[in-house]
Each structure stands twice: as structure tokens, then as C-alpha cells.
Amino acid sequence: MTTPSDHAVHIIGAGPSGLMAAETLAGAGARVVVHDRMPSVGRKLLMAGRGGLNLTHTEDQSAFLARYAEAAEPISDWLDAFSPDDMTRWAQGLGQPTFVGSSGRVFPRAMKASPLLRAWLTRLAGLGVEIRTRSRWTGWRGEALTFDTPEGERVEHPAATVLALGGASWPRLGSDGLWVPALEGAGVAVSPLVPANAGFDVAWSDILSERFAGQVLKPASLTFGDQTVRGEMVVTRYGVEGGAIYALSAHLRAAIAAEGSATLVVDLRPDLTEAALAERLSRPRGKDSMTNHLRKAGGLSPVAVALLREIGDIPPGFDKLAKRIKAVRLKLTGIQGLERAISTAGGVEFAALNPSLMLTSKPGVFVAGEMIDWEAPTGGYLLQASLASGVVAAQGVLGWQASQTADTSPA
Ligand SMILES: Cc1cc2nc3c(=O)[nH]c(=O)nc-3n(C[C@H](O)[C@H](O)[C@H](O)COP(=O)(O)OP(=O)(O)OC[C@H]3O[C@@H](n4cnc5c(N)ncnc54)[C@H](O)[C@@H]3O)c2cc1C
């Protein structure tokens, strides 16, 4: 069966990367149909808005790119196509002025995603983009795309396709990773989808997990191997989470996979040297309990004292105590699952793509966003790369279509 939308560019996935591909293609005059399996679009973007919607970061380009680790090289090309400055201008163009937070992160002033998404959908409608919700892509039949819809199966013969299906974190928001078999069946190499920016398990005592769950250690300095990051660490019932943990999560995840556990070293007083801390702790304690002394003289928060006590008795001698406070060793024994991870690592391998993000084994099919095999910590790097890859994939479609036309035109 063919339908009136045959020969449009079909974009599957109406998250940030798919919608940006739609904007770029429709802006260039292409006929675009966007599909999403959910009843409404951009659900993960809206969820990201609950945390203020960190759009991007203002740090310099080399620091920015380093966040993508091994994927920095291809992502550098994406950021040439859509840079952090472009992101800010784009949000402003949708009526969402931005501001730079103290850590250099960029947010819309509204600190949520809904007004931005509303304005974006209005813009897309103005460009003639058709959005079909409850339209779940189920795979290929020959070169055609098949969709499961409330009206039954629908088959489309696309002029080109952009897959922007997301990873597999927070599956109830739409991206469930069920696209993997279809791509593997088409000969596309896909690395296993695993949680990124997720919490880690620690076997806390009952006291720690019951009394201190939800408390934030800030500032904390966390070291794993040769990596040290500063930021916040949140104690949870199951273990630890938070920005500083997420920044180390790729290394921690790999170590746990290889060795079963990872030892994280936490500096509870990163702003003081060991000697300065020992000097403060050596001041007369008077009638204060040790806990109060640690708080008053050592400047430790209640959760910091609890973490210190969690790993053993308070050592005798101020030098030893200062050393311990500056190197609390936590054994992480596992990573939380994909269902609550902020993002997904793994996905379509770069080796399966050309620089325009077209699948080399399936000409005319492009991919974008978190379904590609890259990861980054929180800080705006996820949305930046997702949107930028949407631009690159869309430009890839336009270039590929132009080359097809050139190939078939009479000499
Ligand atoms: C709690 C939370 C907070 C976050 N906060 C931030 C933040 O502040 N800053 C930041 O940079 N990033 C943040 N992120 C990450 C960011 O939201 C994602 O990286 C981004 O949404 C990925 O965009 P995407 O378009 O690749 O995929 P998605 O947004 O996951 O969109 C994919 C779409 O594809 C659809 N789909 C999947 N399979 C099918 C199918 N078979 N057929 C049809 N449709 C399908 C899904 O329904 C979904 O709508 C956060 C994520 C979470 C979970």
C-alpha cells in the first residue's frame, strides 16, 4: 500500500534530534513527516526541563569537546554545524532568552522546556512539517518503512529517512531501545545500550541510607583512578548519584563491568589542605562531642560526618583524621538501571556511518541523537550533541538527495 506521504523525508522520533532534523529539512524546502510512537512529542525534553533545561555550556571548545571522550572527533564536526552559540541563538529565536549559570551552564530563563517546545512546534507547523503521533516504526519491508498505528499497519516509501529514536533510558518517556534488532538485522553495528549518567550502588548501613538519603555533599571532590572532579554528590538509599558522579560514570561503569566493583575516593574538605585541616582539628575541643568538633572545627556537614563514620572508627591523631577526611574510600558495587539513567551509552557505531550520518549499509537512511554511540556527562552536552547531530543528518539528507538527482540527470 502506498500513501500520500510517499516521497517525503520521514523522520522517526520526535525528540530534540528528530525535531531539529525536521526544522533543518523543512527550512530547506523539503516535505517532512515526523513520527513518534508516543501520544505526544518531546517527552524526554520536557522531563529535562524539570531540572531547568541545561541547553549547553559556555566552556571553551577544547574543554567542551573533551566531554565526549572518544567521540570528540566526529562530534567536533557536529558542533561546527550547530555550535553552543547557535544553540543559544536558536533558543532566543524561539522566544526563550537564556542565562549562564555560575558553573558556565546555559539555561532558558523560563527554566523549563514547555514554552520552548510549544514555540518550536508552532515554527515546525509553519514550515509545513507533519507530525504523526502513535506511529511506531517497526522496521523495514524491503526499502519501505513499516509503522504500527491505531489504524493498523502503515507502509511508507520515503525519499530519505532520519532515524532519531533516542537511547533506552527512561523508556516510559518513549525511547525504549527496541530499534536495535531492526538495525542489526540490516547489518548495522550497534554497541550494547547501557546506562550513562546514572547512580551507583553502595552497601550503606541502615543509619546512613535511612537518615541521610537525599542529602547533598557539596562541594565534593571525587577521584577515581587518575580522574578527579569537583561538584556535588547526592547520597541515596541505594548509593550515590549527582553531577560529580555522572562526570566519572563512564570510567566507574567500565571498572565495575571488568572487576565487579570500583573504589571512589571522596575528599570531604576539598578547599583545605591536609595540614590546614589537621591544624583546625587540633584546636581545643572543649565539651564538644567528636561529631560537633568535626562540624565546627573541621567544617564538615552532617552528611560528611556520616560518610566519615560509615567507613570506620574515627582514627586517633589529627594528622590521620585529616588524611581520612580527605580520602574517604567508597566501594561502588553496581550501576543503576536504564530506567532511571539520564542518558544512554552505546548505540549505532560511528564505523557504520559516513560523516553525514548516513548508514553506509543503507543509503538514504540517516541517524541522529542519542541513538548513536557517544556519551557525555550532564552539563548541556547531551542536548547540544543531539540537536547538532539533527542538523548534520538533515544536511546529509539534502546533500544525498542532490547527489542522487545529479546522478540521474542526463549528461
Ligand atoms: C531526567 C532527565 C534530565 C535530562 N536533563 C538534561 C539537561 O538538562 N540537559 C541535557 O543536555 N540533556 C538532558 N537530558 C538528556 C536529553 O533529554 C537527551 O539526551 C535527549 O532528549 C536525546 O534526544 P534524542 O532526540 O536523541 O532522543 P529522545 O529525546 O529520547 O527522543 C527519541 C524519540 O523517539 C521516539 N521513538 C523511539 N522509538 C520509536 C519508534 N520505534 N517509533 C517511533 N518513535 C520512536 C520516542 O518516543 C522519543 O520521543 C536529560 C534526560 C533525562 C532523562
The ligand as a Tripos MOL2 file, in Angstrom:
@<TRIPOS>MOLECULE
LIG
   53    58     1     0     0
SMALL
NO_CHARGES

@<TRIPOS>ATOM
      1 C1         15.6430   13.2750   33.6830 C.3       1 LIG1
      2 C2         16.4370   13.7660   32.5070 C.ar      1 LIG1
      3 C3         17.0000   15.0410   32.5390 C.ar      1 LIG1
      4 C4         17.7740   15.4920   31.4720 C.ar      1 LIG1
      5 N1         18.2980   16.7470   31.5270 N.ar      1 LIG1
      6 C5         19.0900   17.1850   30.5130 C.ar      1 LIG1
      7 C6         19.6290   18.5040   30.5160 C.ar      1 LIG1
      8 O1         19.3070   19.3400   31.3820 O.2       1 LIG1
      9 N2         20.4960   18.8500   29.5140 N.ar      1 LIG1
     10 C7         20.8410   17.9820   28.5220 C.ar      1 LIG1
     11 O2         21.6620   18.3450   27.6720 O.2       1 LIG1
     12 N3         20.2710   16.7590   28.4410 N.ar      1 LIG1
     13 C8         19.4130   16.3460   29.4140 C.ar      1 LIG1
     14 N4         18.8500   15.1020   29.3330 N.ar      1 LIG1
     15 C9         19.1490   14.2510   28.1620 C.3       1 LIG1
     16 C10        18.3530   14.6810   26.9180 C.3       1 LIG1
     17 O3         16.9940   14.8560   27.2390 O.3       1 LIG1
     18 C11        18.5390   13.6180   25.8280 C.3       1 LIG1
     19 O4         19.9110   13.4750   25.5670 O.3       1 LIG1
     20 C12        17.8210   13.9950   24.5400 C.3       1 LIG1
     21 O5         16.4180   14.0620   24.7630 O.3       1 LIG1
     22 C13        18.1160   12.9840   23.4250 C.3       1 LIG1
     23 O6         17.4330   13.4130   22.2960 O.3       1 LIG1
     24 P1         17.0620   12.3930   21.1310 P.3       1 LIG1
     25 O7         16.2190   13.1750   20.1800 O.co2     1 LIG1
     26 O8         18.2610   11.7270   20.6190 O.co2     1 LIG1
     27 O9         16.1710   11.2570   21.8340 O.3       1 LIG1
     28 P2         14.8180   11.3320   22.6650 P.3       1 LIG1
     29 O10        14.6160   12.6390   23.2840 O.co2     1 LIG1
     30 O11        14.8480   10.1380   23.5290 O.co2     1 LIG1
     31 O12        13.6950   11.1730   21.5410 O.3       1 LIG1
     32 C14        13.5250    9.9700   20.8260 C.3       1 LIG1
     33 C15        12.0770    9.8730   20.3840 C.3       1 LIG1
     34 O13        11.9340    8.7100   19.5620 O.3       1 LIG1
     35 C16        10.6920    8.1280   19.8430 C.3       1 LIG1
     36 N5         10.7540    6.7200   19.4410 N.ar      1 LIG1
     37 C17        11.5460    5.7490   19.9540 C.ar      1 LIG1
     38 N6         11.3230    4.5880   19.3170 N.ar      1 LIG1
     39 C18        10.3810    4.8370   18.3580 C.ar      1 LIG1
     40 C19         9.7620    4.0380   17.3500 C.ar      1 LIG1
     41 N7         10.0510    2.7330   17.1950 N.pl3     1 LIG1
     42 N8          8.8550    4.6220   16.5440 N.ar      1 LIG1
     43 C20         8.5510    5.9360   16.6580 C.ar      1 LIG1
     44 N9          9.0920    6.7420   17.6100 N.ar      1 LIG1
     45 C21        10.0150    6.1950   18.4440 C.ar      1 LIG1
     46 C22        10.4990    8.3220   21.3340 C.3       1 LIG1
     47 O14         9.1490    8.2490   21.7020 O.3       1 LIG1
     48 C23        11.1060    9.7000   21.5440 C.3       1 LIG1
     49 O15        10.1360   10.7250   21.5020 O.3       1 LIG1
     50 C24        18.0160   14.6470   30.3590 C.ar      1 LIG1
     51 C25        17.4230   13.3880   30.3120 C.ar      1 LIG1
     52 C26        16.6380   12.9440   31.3690 C.ar      1 LIG1
     53 C27        16.0100   11.5790   31.3120 C.3       1 LIG1
@<TRIPOS>BOND
     1     1     2 1
     2     2     3 ar
     3     2    52 ar
     4     3     4 ar
     5     4     5 ar
     6     4    50 ar
     7     5     6 ar
     8     6     7 ar
     9     6    13 1
    10     7     8 2
    11     7     9 ar
    12     9    10 ar
    13    10    11 2
    14    10    12 ar
    15    12    13 ar
    16    13    14 ar
    17    14    15 1
    18    14    50 ar
    19    15    16 1
    20    16    17 1
    21    16    18 1
    22    18    19 1
    23    18    20 1
    24    20    21 1
    25    20    22 1
    26    22    23 1
    27    23    24 1
    28    24    25 2
    29    24    26 1
    30    24    27 1
    31    27    28 1
    32    28    29 2
    33    28    30 1
    34    28    31 1
    35    31    32 1
    36    32    33 1
    37    33    34 1
    38    33    48 1
    39    34    35 1
    40    35    36 1
    41    35    46 1
    42    36    37 ar
    43    36    45 ar
    44    37    38 ar
    45    38    39 ar
    46    39    40 ar
    47    39    45 ar
    48    40    41 1
    49    40    42 ar
    50    42    43 ar
    51    43    44 ar
    52    44    45 ar
    53    46    47 1
    54    46    48 1
    55    48    49 1
    56    50    51 ar
    57    51    52 ar
    58    52    53 1
@<TRIPOS>SUBSTRUCTURE
     1 LIG1         1 GROUP 0 **** ****
